[in-house]
Amino acid sequence: MRDLCQLAAQDLERARSIERELSVHPLVARVLSARGVGSAEQAKALLHPRLATLTPPEAMLDREAAATRIAEAIVANQRIVVFGDYDVDGATSASLAYSALSELGGEIVPHIASRFDGGYGFSDAAADRVLASKPTLVITFDCGTSDHERLFRLKKLGIDTIVVDHHKVPDEPLPAVAFLNPNRPDCGFPFKGLASVGLALSLIGAVRNKLGKKLDLREYLDLVAVGTIADVAPLSGDNRTLTRAGLDRLAEGKGRPGLSALLAMAKLRAKPRAFDVGFSIAPMLNAPGRMGSAEPSLRLLNARTPTEAKALAQILAVSNEERRRVSQHLCDEALAQVAALNGGDIPAGVVAAGDGWHHGVGGIVAARLVDRFQKPSVVIAIQKGEGVGSARAPRGFPLFDAISACSEYLTRYGGHDAAAGLSMRAENVDAFRLKFAEICQSFLDSGRSIKPTLQADTELTASDLKGPLVRDLGLLEPTGQAWTETSVLVQEARLESVRLVGINHLRGQARIANSLINVFIRDGVGCRERGDFSLAENKPMQIVAKLRPDSFAGPEAVQLDITATRPL
């Protein structure tokens, strides 16, 4: 029988060499080999990243100019506004810049975008709020790349701007003193994957050097880790090094009070992993901005005491519960609409739109449509004749290019291939729906295909469940975009004691030969309805799953977070 997933090519001799030279668990050695790690030296650098190996920043275009202007403003006691987009990358960037530049002696005023008052980026409404602070210099984080009109407006008023961003770069030059974005064609900085919060850290380092002051940049690595993970930036190269160091600080209790309060709120019992940040911490940070104002999240990140942070964390938790309720309701409506419009013939690009929909959860619902249909998806919330959309796509699909090809129907758009946002007049929704499906189909027909979603690094056998597996899985952290969690194929297992937990999840055990391992099926009821899982107990089946530590079951326990099954 054909395997349920695509199994990575295995070089067992290379894996044995890595296992022997680094004394790592054989399964971890096989994962490294399957991912193209060619030597024990390469494996050591990946498993034990060091801050000293970060890419030298001198080739980053405009970094020097930006640092010079900021240092001048600090010395001259000029007021600086730091402005972040409303997502976690924007909020952590603004918080990092506010904290560090204040420490360096600057007069800093933090601002954050609002989904409901101007929308994403440096909008007209955002510019109004910033101008009310009477700044001399404005620094935008995680936005600004496509905000030429607002930057021109500030320039005419004699206010300098610096843009720190990582989104796709337009052809038209920006009217800014400096534009830090490694994706600029003329930028020689070789690592292109930094999120805005990583760029913010690099910029602060340059300002510190200009001023000749002492500032320990390691104190801000917790923000860099959270922002990088939440923005689904590639966890390779410099991002891997920075994020590992930031997660280590959180595990050691050295994180800022706000993030420590969120970890306590999430009841994480062990060292936080990238998955914990993405699944528990980032949604809470995003929730206030999705449901209303993102200000509580920025205040939490800037909180100075545990007492202040705990009170703000409670506000975020309440917002997150409301976000869950609203997003589930909207997801049901979107799925019903897609079925009504298309029946079983789902187009290459999916668009769902509704009058009165809550646009704060559009990205969440778009991601769920991608999970369901494995197709690029856009969810558009219409209010008073204006549509605000969020787009997501399967890994490997050129989402930003697809959105750009539909620009004739859009009033604003921006983002990258992992996520994008857009705006349009309500009367253009139907035309956009047709065009988006057409463009997505043309991309697929031209060979710009979506990578398979069911992949596994290696087979898991009963013998793999012995030894320091949990410890060495931790060496593969952080996992996420471009460096995924360990995925395994179990050739034959039997599910036992499967039970419903919460609203949609399933928990139980899988018997592999004579060994038992805990299993978890996220959103299991919905998956069962789609026919993806065979949940009959004590019947042999293939399993594809993420292999994760199970801190609830003990420090050495692991579990299978099941992706799919097939009866044998």
Buried (B, 14 or more C-beta within 10 A) or exposed (E): EEBBBBBBEBBEEBBBBBBEBBEBBBBBBBBBBBBEBEEBEEBBBBBEBEEEEBBEBEEBBBBBBBBBBBBBBBEEEBBBBBBBBBBBBBBBBBBBBBBBBBBBEBBBBBBBBBBBEBBBBBBEBBBEBBBEBEBBBBBBBBBBBBBBEBBBBBBEEEBBBBBBBBBBBEEEEBBBBBBBBBBBEEBEBEBEBBBBBBBBBBBBBBBBEBBEEEBEBBBBBBBBBBBBBBBBBBBBBBBBBBBBBBBBBBBEEBBBBBBBBBBEBBEBEBBBBBBBBBEBBBBBBBBBBBBBBBBBBBBBBBBEEBEBBBBBBEBBBBBBEBBBEBBBBBBEBBBEBBEEBEEEEBBBBBBBBBEEBBBBBBBBBBBBBBBBBBBBBBBBBBBEEBBBBBBBBBBEBBBBEBBBBBEEBBEBBBBBBBBBBBBBBBEBBEEBBBBBBBBBBEBBEEEBEBEEBBBBBBBBBBEBBEBBBBBBBBBBBBBBBBBBBBBBBBBEBBBEEBEEEEEBBBBBBBBBEEBBBBBBBBBBBBBBEEEBBBBEEEEEBBBBBBBBBBBEEEEEBBBBBBBBBBEE
